[in-house]
């Protein structure tokens, strides 16, 4: 279940960069220890 939580968080962070990263893809990163 934790994996899904962290992946959802990374996707949400990636959405913050919409329309500002062209031509690169949107990327969200969550570092988990």
mmCIF file of the N, C-alpha and C atoms, coordinates in Angstrom:
data_MODEL
# 
_entry.id   MODEL 
# 
loop_
_atom_site.group_PDB 
_atom_site.id 
_atom_site.type_symbol 
_atom_site.label_atom_id 
_atom_site.label_alt_id 
_atom_site.label_comp_id 
_atom_site.label_asym_id 
_atom_site.label_entity_id 
_atom_site.label_seq_id 
_atom_site.pdbx_PDB_ins_code 
_atom_site.Cartn_x 
_atom_site.Cartn_y 
_atom_site.Cartn_z 
_atom_site.occupancy 
_atom_site.B_iso_or_equiv 
_atom_site.pdbx_formal_charge 
_atom_site.auth_seq_id 
_atom_site.auth_comp_id 
_atom_site.auth_asym_id 
_atom_site.auth_atom_id 
_atom_site.pdbx_PDB_model_num 
ATOM 1  N N  . UNK A 1 1  ? 0.824  -1.194 0.000   1.00 0.00 ? 1  UNK A N  1 
ATOM 2  C CA . UNK A 1 1  ? 0.000  0.000  0.000   1.00 0.00 ? 1  UNK A CA 1 
ATOM 3  C C  . UNK A 1 1  ? 0.865  1.254  0.000   1.00 0.00 ? 1  UNK A C  1 
ATOM 4  N N  . UNK A 1 2  ? 2.000  1.214  0.648   1.00 0.00 ? 2  UNK A N  1 
ATOM 5  C CA . UNK A 1 2  ? 2.845  2.399  0.687   1.00 0.00 ? 2  UNK A CA 1 
ATOM 6  C C  . UNK A 1 2  ? 3.348  2.783  -0.697  1.00 0.00 ? 2  UNK A C  1 
ATOM 7  N N  . UNK A 1 3  ? 3.650  1.792  -1.535  1.00 0.00 ? 3  UNK A N  1 
ATOM 8  C CA . UNK A 1 3  ? 4.136  2.100  -2.872  1.00 0.00 ? 3  UNK A CA 1 
ATOM 9  C C  . UNK A 1 3  ? 3.128  2.946  -3.638  1.00 0.00 ? 3  UNK A C  1 
ATOM 10 N N  . UNK A 1 4  ? 1.859  2.590  -3.549  1.00 0.00 ? 4  UNK A N  1 
ATOM 11 C CA . UNK A 1 4  ? 0.824  3.341  -4.249  1.00 0.00 ? 4  UNK A CA 1 
ATOM 12 C C  . UNK A 1 4  ? 0.730  4.771  -3.719  1.00 0.00 ? 4  UNK A C  1 
ATOM 13 N N  . UNK A 1 5  ? 0.887  4.940  -2.428  1.00 0.00 ? 5  UNK A N  1 
ATOM 14 C CA . UNK A 1 5  ? 0.837  6.276  -1.827  1.00 0.00 ? 5  UNK A CA 1 
ATOM 15 C C  . UNK A 1 5  ? 1.962  7.148  -2.371  1.00 0.00 ? 5  UNK A C  1 
ATOM 16 N N  . UNK A 1 6  ? 3.183  6.599  -2.389  1.00 0.00 ? 6  UNK A N  1 
ATOM 17 C CA . UNK A 1 6  ? 4.326  7.378  -2.848  1.00 0.00 ? 6  UNK A CA 1 
ATOM 18 C C  . UNK A 1 6  ? 4.260  7.649  -4.346  1.00 0.00 ? 6  UNK A C  1 
ATOM 19 N N  . UNK A 1 7  ? 3.767  6.695  -5.120  1.00 0.00 ? 7  UNK A N  1 
ATOM 20 C CA . UNK A 1 7  ? 3.618  6.918  -6.554  1.00 0.00 ? 7  UNK A CA 1 
ATOM 21 C C  . UNK A 1 7  ? 2.580  7.994  -6.824  1.00 0.00 ? 7  UNK A C  1 
ATOM 22 N N  . UNK A 1 8  ? 1.476  7.977  -6.094  1.00 0.00 ? 8  UNK A N  1 
ATOM 23 C CA . UNK A 1 8  ? 0.444  9.010  -6.252  1.00 0.00 ? 8  UNK A CA 1 
ATOM 24 C C  . UNK A 1 8  ? 1.009  10.376 -5.898  1.00 0.00 ? 8  UNK A C  1 
ATOM 25 N N  . UNK A 1 9  ? 1.842  10.430 -4.863  1.00 0.00 ? 9  UNK A N  1 
ATOM 26 C CA . UNK A 1 9  ? 2.461  11.702 -4.467  1.00 0.00 ? 9  UNK A CA 1 
ATOM 27 C C  . UNK A 1 9  ? 3.398  12.208 -5.560  1.00 0.00 ? 9  UNK A C  1 
ATOM 28 N N  . UNK A 1 10 ? 4.180  11.318 -6.161  1.00 0.00 ? 10 UNK A N  1 
ATOM 29 C CA . UNK A 1 10 ? 5.087  11.706 -7.239  1.00 0.00 ? 10 UNK A CA 1 
ATOM 30 C C  . UNK A 1 10 ? 4.310  12.212 -8.448  1.00 0.00 ? 10 UNK A C  1 
ATOM 31 N N  . UNK A 1 11 ? 3.204  11.562 -8.773  1.00 0.00 ? 11 UNK A N  1 
ATOM 32 C CA . UNK A 1 11 ? 2.387  12.018 -9.899  1.00 0.00 ? 11 UNK A CA 1 
ATOM 33 C C  . UNK A 1 11 ? 1.781  13.384 -9.619  1.00 0.00 ? 11 UNK A C  1 
ATOM 34 N N  . UNK A 1 12 ? 1.367  13.608 -8.383  1.00 0.00 ? 12 UNK A N  1 
ATOM 35 C CA . UNK A 1 12 ? 0.805  14.904 -8.008  1.00 0.00 ? 12 UNK A CA 1 
ATOM 36 C C  . UNK A 1 12 ? 1.869  15.997 -8.121  1.00 0.00 ? 12 UNK A C  1 
ATOM 37 N N  . UNK A 1 13 ? 3.076  15.692 -7.699  1.00 0.00 ? 13 UNK A N  1 
ATOM 38 C CA . UNK A 1 13 ? 4.161  16.661 -7.827  1.00 0.00 ? 13 UNK A CA 1 
ATOM 39 C C  . UNK A 1 13 ? 4.477  16.949 -9.294  1.00 0.00 ? 13 UNK A C  1 
ATOM 40 N N  . UNK A 1 14 ? 4.424  15.925 -10.133 1.00 0.00 ? 14 UNK A N  1 
ATOM 41 C CA . UNK A 1 14 ? 4.702  16.111 -11.555 1.00 0.00 ? 14 UNK A CA 1 
ATOM 42 C C  . UNK A 1 14 ? 3.676  17.028 -12.198 1.00 0.00 ? 14 UNK A C  1 
ATOM 43 N N  . UNK A 1 15 ? 2.449  16.971 -11.746 1.00 0.00 ? 15 UNK A N  1 
ATOM 44 C CA . UNK A 1 15 ? 1.404  17.829 -12.308 1.00 0.00 ? 15 UNK A CA 1 
ATOM 45 C C  . UNK A 1 15 ? 1.683  19.304 -12.069 1.00 0.00 ? 15 UNK A C  1 
ATOM 46 N N  . UNK A 1 16 ? 2.428  19.620 -11.035 1.00 0.00 ? 16 UNK A N  1 
ATOM 47 C CA . UNK A 1 16 ? 2.748  21.021 -10.739 1.00 0.00 ? 16 UNK A CA 1 
ATOM 48 C C  . UNK A 1 16 ? 3.589  21.656 -11.842 1.00 0.00 ? 16 UNK A C  1 
ATOM 49 N N  . UNK A 1 17 ? 4.306  20.826 -12.615 1.00 0.00 ? 17 UNK A N  1 
ATOM 50 C CA . UNK A 1 17 ? 5.156  21.342 -13.677 1.00 0.00 ? 17 UNK A CA 1 
ATOM 51 C C  . UNK A 1 17 ? 4.498  21.375 -15.041 1.00 0.00 ? 17 UNK A C  1 
ATOM 52 N N  . UNK A 1 18 ? 3.199  21.130 -15.088 1.00 0.00 ? 18 UNK A N  1 
ATOM 53 C CA . UNK A 1 18 ? 2.508  21.113 -16.388 1.00 0.00 ? 18 UNK A CA 1 
ATOM 54 C C  . UNK A 1 18 ? 2.720  22.421 -17.129 1.00 0.00 ? 18 UNK A C  1 
ATOM 55 N N  . UNK A 1 19 ? 2.962  22.303 -18.422 1.00 0.00 ? 19 UNK A N  1 
ATOM 56 C CA . UNK A 1 19 ? 3.120  23.429 -19.339 1.00 0.00 ? 19 UNK A CA 1 
ATOM 57 C C  . UNK A 1 19 ? 4.390  24.236 -19.082 1.00 0.00 ? 19 UNK A C  1 
ATOM 58 N N  . UNK A 1 20 ? 5.292  23.749 -18.244 1.00 0.00 ? 20 UNK A N  1 
ATOM 59 C CA . UNK A 1 20 ? 6.526  24.501 -17.988 1.00 0.00 ? 20 UNK A CA 1 
ATOM 60 C C  . UNK A 1 20 ? 7.778  23.692 -18.302 1.00 0.00 ? 20 UNK A C  1 
ATOM 61 N N  . UNK A 1 21 ? 7.630  22.440 -18.703 1.00 0.00 ? 21 UNK A N  1 
ATOM 62 C CA . UNK A 1 21 ? 8.807  21.594 -18.904 1.00 0.00 ? 21 UNK A CA 1 
ATOM 63 C C  . UNK A 1 21 ? 9.045  21.223 -20.364 1.00 0.00 ? 21 UNK A C  1 
ATOM 64 N N  . UNK A 1 22 ? 8.276  21.769 -21.280 1.00 0.00 ? 22 UNK A N  1 
ATOM 65 C CA . UNK A 1 22 ? 8.393  21.433 -22.704 1.00 0.00 ? 22 UNK A CA 1 
ATOM 66 C C  . UNK A 1 22 ? 9.809  21.709 -23.180 1.00 0.00 ? 22 UNK A C  1 
ATOM 67 N N  . UNK A 1 23 ? 10.474 20.855 -23.879 1.00 0.00 ? 23 UNK A N  1 
ATOM 68 C CA . UNK A 1 23 ? 10.044 19.605 -24.489 1.00 0.00 ? 23 UNK A CA 1 
ATOM 69 C C  . UNK A 1 23 ? 10.281 18.387 -23.590 1.00 0.00 ? 23 UNK A C  1 
ATOM 70 N N  . UNK A 1 24 ? 10.707 18.588 -22.369 1.00 0.00 ? 24 UNK A N  1 
ATOM 71 C CA . UNK A 1 24 ? 10.968 17.469 -21.462 1.00 0.00 ? 24 UNK A CA 1 
ATOM 72 C C  . UNK A 1 24 ? 9.673  16.982 -20.811 1.00 0.00 ? 24 UNK A C  1 
ATOM 73 N N  . UNK A 1 25 ? 9.672  15.757 -20.330 1.00 0.00 ? 25 UNK A N  1 
ATOM 74 C CA . UNK A 1 25 ? 8.470  15.240 -19.658 1.00 0.00 ? 25 UNK A CA 1 
ATOM 75 C C  . UNK A 1 25 ? 8.326  15.816 -18.253 1.00 0.00 ? 25 UNK A C  1 
ATOM 76 N N  . UNK A 1 26 ? 7.116  15.800 -17.741 1.00 0.00 ? 26 UNK A N  1 
ATOM 77 C CA . UNK A 1 26 ? 6.881  16.187 -16.349 1.00 0.00 ? 26 UNK A CA 1 
ATOM 78 C C  . UNK A 1 26 ? 7.400  15.067 -15.459 1.00 0.00 ? 26 UNK A C  1 
ATOM 79 N N  . UNK A 1 27 ? 8.083  15.437 -14.396 1.00 0.00 ? 27 UNK A N  1 
ATOM 80 C CA . UNK A 1 27 ? 8.668  14.442 -13.496 1.00 0.00 ? 27 UNK A CA 1 
ATOM 81 C C  . UNK A 1 27 ? 8.395  14.847 -12.058 1.00 0.00 ? 27 UNK A C  1 
ATOM 82 N N  . UNK A 1 28 ? 7.951  13.888 -11.266 1.00 0.00 ? 28 UNK A N  1 
ATOM 83 C CA . UNK A 1 28 ? 7.806  14.099 -9.831  1.00 0.00 ? 28 UNK A CA 1 
ATOM 84 C C  . UNK A 1 28 ? 8.662  13.071 -9.118  1.00 0.00 ? 28 UNK A C  1 
ATOM 85 N N  . UNK A 1 29 ? 9.252  13.459 -8.020  1.00 0.00 ? 29 UNK A N  1 
ATOM 86 C CA . UNK A 1 29 ? 10.155 12.554 -7.314  1.00 0.00 ? 29 UNK A CA 1 
ATOM 87 C C  . UNK A 1 29 ? 9.863  12.582 -5.826  1.00 0.00 ? 29 UNK A C  1 
ATOM 88 N N  . UNK A 1 30 ? 9.781  11.404 -5.240  1.00 0.00 ? 30 UNK A N  1 
ATOM 89 C CA . UNK A 1 30 ? 9.637  11.264 -3.797  1.00 0.00 ? 30 UNK A CA 1 
ATOM 90 C C  . UNK A 1 30 ? 10.742 10.312 -3.348  1.00 0.00 ? 30 UNK A C  1 
ATOM 91 N N  . UNK A 1 31 ? 11.601 10.783 -2.460  1.00 0.00 ? 31 UNK A N  1 
ATOM 92 C CA . UNK A 1 31 ? 12.683 9.950  -1.948  1.00 0.00 ? 31 UNK A CA 1 
ATOM 93 C C  . UNK A 1 31 ? 12.234 9.360  -0.617  1.00 0.00 ? 31 UNK A C  1 
ATOM 94 N N  . UNK A 1 32 ? 12.280 8.042  -0.534  1.00 0.00 ? 32 UNK A N  1 
ATOM 95 C CA . UNK A 1 32 ? 11.795 7.336  0.650   1.00 0.00 ? 32 UNK A CA 1 
ATOM 96 C C  . UNK A 1 32 ? 12.953 6.551  1.255   1.00 0.00 ? 32 UNK A C  1 
ATOM 97 N N  . UNK A 1 33 ? 13.090 6.680  2.539   1.00 0.00 ? 33 UNK A N  1 
ATOM 98 C CA . UNK A 1 33 ? 14.148 5.945  3.226   1.00 0.00 ? 33 UNK A CA 1 
ATOM 99 C C  . UNK A 1 33 ? 13.571 4.681  3.833   1.00 0.00 ? 33 UNK A C  1 
# 
